[in-house]
Amino acid sequence: MSDMDRILRKEIPSCLPTTKDGEFWEEDSISNGWRVLIGSALVWEGSIDLSGYALERKTFYPLTAFVQEAGSYIAQNGSGQSVIYLVSSVPTEPLDLAYEFLSGSMPGFLTSGSPLVPQTKEAEQWETVLFGQVNTNLINGTLATLGMCQPIVSNQFGSLSPTAADKLYVLKLVIPTTLSSSIGESLLIPASRIVIPGSIREEPKLEYMMRLKRSYELANQE
């Protein structure tokens, strides 16, 4: 690895929420920075600090990005779940992301026109969404008693655009599938990490200033 090569990564902890009524997670079973977003949806938020590179007026150029997971999702008496990863140079409201997903959209994509989807999406543009992934998991029929889920669909998106931002915003959203009108008894969310190999380079001054200006404008839009 050369002096210019870098590997950004963000560690996301595991979580084991439980429920007594099959509808809402017990608050005291949620830990490691996870929280209930709305209903049965769970979210974890973090960031990757790039301020050191920003101080040196350097730009990060992503080469690729991928997710590593420590194990399987286990949904006792549940049906499955949708798992969304997002890395962006601008902050994303988790509730807006959930509504976008349920309406068939994602940050950086066109909206469906649904009134539930936020219409102020100017900040969520192609170049600001560096990486995203959506996994759909369902209970494995042969291992249903164990609650083991397996991915049936996995889609990636994002621009892998160079960024001069001083911070990347990381979000993981888990939305249980309720085919039986119950979220089950418990849900093991395994630990995971997002890995973004790339390089750090110094751009020509004018190009860097324009990129920095654009990043600042998008990050401060309402």
Residue pairs with C-beta under 8 A, 6 or more apart in sequence:
1 7
2 199
4 199
4 200
4 201
5 197
5 198
5 199
6 60
6 197
6 198
6 199
6 200
7 195
7 196
7 197
7 198
8 48
8 60
8 62
8 168
8 195
8 196
8 197
8 198
9 48
9 193
9 194
9 195
9 196
10 46
10 47
10 48
10 87
10 170
10 193
10 194
11 191
11 193
12 44
12 46
12 170
12 172
12 191
12 192
12 193
12 194
13 32
13 33
13 34
13 44
13 191
14 32
14 70
14 188
14 189
14 190
14 191
15 30
15 31
15 32
15 34
15 42
15 44
15 188
15 189
16 29
16 186
16 187
16 188
16 189
17 25
17 26
17 29
17 30
17 34
17 42
17 186
17 187
17 189
18 25
18 26
18 29
18 185
18 186
19 25
19 26
19 40
19 183
19 184
19 185
19 186
20 26
22 77
22 181
22 182
22 183
22 184
22 185
23 39
23 40
23 182
23 183
24 36
24 39
24 40
25 36
25 40
25 42
25 183
27 36
29 186
30 36
30 42
32 44
33 44
33 45
33 46
34 42
34 43
34 44
34 189
35 42
35 43
35 44
36 42
37 43
37 94
37 95
37 98
37 173
38 95
38 98
40 175
40 176
40 178
40 183
41 98
41 173
41 174
41 175
41 176
42 173
42 174
42 187
42 189
43 94
43 171
43 172
43 173
43 174
44 171
44 172
45 94
45 169
45 170
45 171
45 172
46 170
46 171
47 167
47 168
47 169
47 170
48 87
48 167
48 168
48 170
48 196
49 166
49 167
50 60
50 163
50 165
50 166
50 167
50 168
51 166
51 167
53 59
53 60
53 166
53 200
54 164
54 165
54 166
56 202
57 202
57 208
58 200
58 201
58 202
59 162
59 163
59 164
59 200
59 201
59 202
59 203
59 208
59 211
60 162
60 163
60 164
60 198
60 199
60 200
61 162
61 198
61 199
61 200
61 201
62 130
62 131
62 160
62 161
62 162
62 163
62 196
62 197
62 198
63 160
63 197
63 198
63 199
64 160
64 196
64 197
65 87
65 130
65 131
65 156
65 158
65 160
65 194
65 195
65 196
65 197
66 194
66 195
67 85
67 133
67 192
67 193
67 194
67 195
68 192
68 193
68 195
69 190
69 191
69 192
70 190
70 191
70 192
71 188
71 190
71 191
72 148
72 149
72 150
72 188
72 190
73 80
73 81
73 83
73 137
73 148
73 149
73 187
73 188
73 189
73 190
74 146
74 147
74 148
74 149
74 186
74 187
74 188
75 81
75 139
75 147
75 149
75 176
75 183
75 184
75 186
75 187
75 188
76 147
76 184
76 185
76 186
76 187
77 147
77 182
77 184
77 185
78 139
78 147
78 149
78 176
78 177
78 182
78 183
78 184
78 185
78 187
79 138
79 139
79 176
79 177
79 178
79 179
79 180
79 184
80 136
80 137
80 138
80 139
80 149
80 176
80 177
80 179
81 137
81 149
81 174
81 175
81 176
81 177
81 187
82 101
82 134
82 135
82 136
82 137
82 174
82 175
82 177
83 134
83 135
83 136
83 137
83 172
83 173
83 174
84 97
84 101
84 132
84 133
84 134
84 135
84 171
84 172
84 173
84 174
84 175
85 131
85 132
85 133
85 134
85 170
85 171
85 172
85 192
85 194
86 92
86 97
86 107
86 129
86 131
86 132
86 169
86 170
86 171
86 172
86 173
87 129
87 130
87 131
87 132
87 158
87 168
87 169
87 170
87 171
87 194
87 196
88 107
88 124
88 128
88 129
88 130
88 168
88 169
88 171
89 128
89 130
89 163
89 165
89 167
89 168
89 169
89 215
89 218
89 219
90 123
90 124
90 128
90 165
90 169
90 218
90 219
90 221
91 169
91 219
92 107
92 124
92 169
92 171
93 118
94 171
94 173
96 117
96 118
97 106
97 107
97 171
97 173
98 173
98 175
99 114
99 116
99 117
99 118
100 106
100 107
100 111
100 117
100 118
101 134
101 173
101 175
102 116
102 175
103 111
103 112
103 114
103 116
103 117
104 112
105 111
105 112
105 117
106 129
106 132
106 134
106 157
107 121
107 124
107 128
107 129
107 132
108 124
108 125
108 126
108 128
108 129
108 132
108 157
108 158
108 159
109 157
111 117
111 119
111 121
120 221
120 222
122 218
122 221
123 218
123 219
123 221
125 218
126 159
126 161
127 159
127 161
127 214
128 159
128 161
128 218
129 157
129 158
129 159
130 158
130 159
130 160
130 161
130 163
130 168
130 196
131 156
131 157
131 158
131 160
131 194
131 196
132 156
132 157
132 158
133 154
133 155
133 156
133 157
134 153
134 154
134 155
134 157
135 151
135 153
135 154
136 151
136 152
136 153
136 154
137 149
137 150
137 151
137 152
138 149
138 150
138 152
138 177
139 147
139 148
139 149
140 148
140 149
140 150
147 184
147 186
147 188
162 203
162 211
163 211
163 215
164 203
164 208
164 211
164 212
164 215
165 215
165 219
170 194
172 192
174 187
174 189
176 183
176 184
176 187
202 208
203 211
